[in-house]
């Protein structure tokens, strides 16, 4: 995928990144259909971010929800591959037009990273990490986070895609 501003700050300044779950469209909650104008703006925003940050991104509306993917991230993190998993899910969604809430798709992604596919599938099917995801979502709501990406360092935070310089400033303020 190439280095994102977050990846680069983490590498350059030995910053530990802790991924937290956030659901834009929570599982079990049906959101009303968006207007064609809204959808066009959302697609344009993805294209703008792709160009601005030099990261290949294209619109993908296949994944209604992301909870399985977020639960998989908790498994991957527990096995030392959290960043790699999150990058691979990003690629699957924004570059490969895959459905990231499909368990078979996620097992394929996890196996490609060297994670135990059978154990990964069992974790998703049993919902072993669902409460961890729900705890992260609750924490985000308490902090006033309403969208992603959101970056938090200490008691400071910024929402939306950010430049290297902005993330460096955020880290240095703490």
MOKARA-V626055 format. One record per residue. RES is the residue in one letter. PSI is psi in radians with two decimals (NA if undefined). OMEGA is omega as a letter, one per 40 degrees, with the letter a starting at -180 (999 if undefined). Layout:
# MOKARA-V626055
RES	PSI	OMEGA
RES	PSI	OMEGA
This chain:
# MOKARA-V626055
X	-0.34	a
X	2.85	a
X	2.21	i
X	2.87	i
X	-0.68	i
X	-0.82	i
X	-0.75	a
X	-0.75	i
X	-0.77	a
X	-0.74	a
X	-0.84	a
X	-0.56	a
X	0.28	i
X	0.86	a
X	2.29	i
X	2.27	i
X	2.22	i
X	2.02	i
X	2.42	i
X	2.60	a
X	2.52	i
X	2.26	a
X	2.05	i
X	-0.67	i
X	1.60	a
X	2.45	i
X	2.41	i
X	-0.04	i
X	2.04	i
X	2.21	i
X	2.54	i
X	2.65	i
X	2.54	i
X	2.64	i
X	2.74	i
X	-0.62	i
X	-0.76	i
X	-0.80	a
X	-0.69	i
X	-0.70	i
X	-0.73	i
X	-0.76	i
X	-0.73	i
X	-0.65	i
X	-0.69	i
X	-0.77	i
X	-0.72	i
X	-0.80	i
X	-0.66	i
X	-0.83	a
X	-0.75	a
X	-0.71	a
X	0.02	i
X	0.57	i
X	2.19	a
X	2.11	i
X	2.36	i
X	2.73	a
X	2.37	i
X	2.01	i
X	0.40	a
X	-0.54	a
X	1.82	i
X	-0.70	a
X	2.95	a
X	0.17	a
X	-0.73	i
X	-0.74	i
X	-0.71	i
X	-0.66	i
X	-0.69	i
X	-0.59	i
X	-0.65	i
X	-0.71	i
X	-0.87	a
X	-0.73	i
X	-0.75	i
X	-0.42	a
X	0.33	i
X	0.25	a
X	0.56	a
X	-0.87	a
X	-0.76	a
X	-0.73	i
X	-0.83	a
X	-0.70	i
X	-0.74	a
X	-0.65	i
X	-0.67	i
X	-0.85	i
X	-0.77	a
X	-0.74	a
X	-0.94	a
X	-0.30	a
X	-0.49	a
X	0.01	i
X	0.73	a
X	2.83	i
X	1.92	a
X	0.11	i
X	0.14	i
X	2.15	a
X	-0.73	i
X	-0.72	i
X	-0.79	a
X	-0.65	i
X	-0.71	i
X	-0.78	i
X	-0.86	a
X	-0.78	i
X	-0.65	i
X	-0.37	i
X	-0.09	a
X	0.11	i
X	2.65	i
X	1.90	a
X	-0.71	a
X	-0.80	i
X	-0.66	i
X	-0.85	i
X	-0.79	a
X	-0.71	i
X	-0.73	i
X	-0.77	a
X	-0.55	i
X	-0.16	a
X	0.60	a
X	-0.60	a
X	0.12	a
X	-0.76	a
X	-0.62	i
X	-0.74	i
X	-0.82	a
X	-0.62	i
X	-0.74	i
X	-0.76	a
X	-0.74	i
X	-0.73	i
X	-0.74	i
X	-0.75	i
X	-0.71	i
X	-0.62	a
X	-0.12	i
X	0.29	i
X	2.25	a
X	-0.08	a
X	3.05	i
X	2.72	e
X	2.71	i
X	2.36	a
X	2.26	a
X	2.35	i
X	2.00	a
X	-2.13	a
X	0.15	a
X	2.68	i
X	2.79	i
X	2.45	i
X	2.63	i
X	2.88	i
X	2.41	a
X	2.72	i
X	2.89	i
X	-0.82	a
X	-0.73	i
X	-0.75	i
X	-0.66	i
X	-0.75	i
X	-0.75	i
X	-0.80	a
X	-0.74	a
X	-0.41	i
X	-0.30	i
X	NA	999
